Amino acid sequence: MPRLEFSERFADDLAGVTSPRVEARILRALDCIERFGNFGSPLIPRSVKERFGDEVRKVVVRPFDLIYTYYPEQDLVRVEALIHARSVY
């Protein structure tokens, strides 16, 4: 099971979530990512790849995309950001 590492950006993004239900869904998504590092989709908009790198993945947690990078050789998941889904398309 990979260990999770959270970016400062993600911590700030999560602190801005005002809905307890959305926050609970985000935490469940993080549990899935922790169990299965390659859980998310590699189909990422170019603007997100330009900002976070070509290896990022996403998990949709409406209304956000949870952006992370999985490093299997290090058994590590770096959680990069929560991006409002409308802002990246």
C-alpha positions as CSV (number, residue, x, y, z in Angstrom):
1,M,0.0,0.0,0.0
2,P,1.6,3.3,-1.0
3,R,2.1,6.0,1.5
4,L,0.3,9.3,0.9
5,E,2.1,12.7,0.8
6,F,0.1,15.9,0.6
7,S,1.2,19.0,-1.1
8,E,0.7,22.4,0.5
9,R,-1.6,23.3,-2.4
10,F,-3.8,20.3,-1.7
11,A,-4.0,21.1,2.0
12,D,-5.1,24.7,1.2
13,D,-7.6,23.3,-1.4
14,L,-9.1,20.9,1.1
15,A,-9.4,23.6,3.8
16,G,-11.5,25.5,1.4
17,V,-14.1,22.7,1.0
18,T,-17.2,23.8,2.9
19,S,-19.5,20.8,2.4
20,P,-19.0,18.0,4.9
21,R,-20.5,15.5,2.3
22,V,-18.0,16.5,-0.4
23,E,-15.1,16.4,2.2
24,A,-16.2,12.9,3.2
25,R,-16.2,11.8,-0.5
26,I,-12.7,13.3,-0.9
27,L,-11.5,11.3,2.1
28,R,-13.0,8.1,0.6
29,A,-11.3,8.7,-2.7
30,L,-8.0,9.1,-0.8
31,D,-8.6,5.8,0.8
32,C,-9.0,4.2,-2.6
33,I,-5.9,5.9,-3.9
34,E,-4.0,4.7,-0.9
35,R,-5.1,1.1,-1.5
36,F,-4.6,1.2,-5.3
37,G,-2.1,3.9,-6.4
38,N,-3.1,3.7,-10.0
39,F,-6.8,3.9,-9.2
40,G,-7.4,7.2,-11.0
41,S,-7.7,8.1,-14.6
42,P,-4.7,9.1,-16.7
43,L,-6.9,11.1,-19.0
44,I,-5.9,14.6,-17.9
45,P,-6.4,17.9,-19.6
46,R,-3.3,19.4,-21.1
47,S,-3.4,22.4,-18.8
48,V,-3.3,20.1,-15.7
49,K,-0.4,18.1,-17.1
50,E,1.5,21.3,-17.9
51,R,1.2,22.4,-14.3
52,F,1.7,19.1,-12.4
53,G,3.6,16.8,-14.9
54,D,2.8,14.1,-17.5
55,E,2.3,11.3,-14.9
56,V,-0.6,12.8,-13.0
57,R,-3.8,11.0,-12.5
58,K,-7.3,12.2,-11.4
59,V,-10.2,11.0,-9.4
60,V,-13.5,12.8,-10.0
61,V,-15.0,13.9,-6.7
62,R,-17.8,16.2,-7.9
63,P,-17.4,19.2,-8.2
64,F,-13.6,18.6,-8.0
65,D,-10.9,16.6,-9.8
66,L,-8.5,15.3,-7.2
67,I,-5.1,15.4,-8.9
68,Y,-2.2,13.1,-7.8
69,T,1.0,11.5,-8.9
70,Y,1.7,7.8,-8.3
71,Y,5.4,6.8,-7.9
72,P,5.2,2.9,-7.9
73,E,9.0,2.6,-7.5
74,Q,8.9,4.6,-4.3
75,D,5.5,3.2,-3.2
76,L,4.3,6.8,-2.9
77,V,1.3,8.9,-3.9
78,R,1.7,12.6,-3.9
79,V,-1.6,14.3,-3.7
80,E,-1.2,17.5,-5.7
81,A,-4.5,19.5,-5.8
82,L,-8.2,19.7,-5.8
83,I,-9.3,21.5,-8.9
84,H,-12.8,22.6,-9.6
85,A,-13.7,20.5,-12.6
86,R,-15.2,23.5,-14.6
87,S,-12.0,25.5,-14.3
88,V,-9.8,23.0,-16.3
89,Y,-11.8,22.4,-19.4
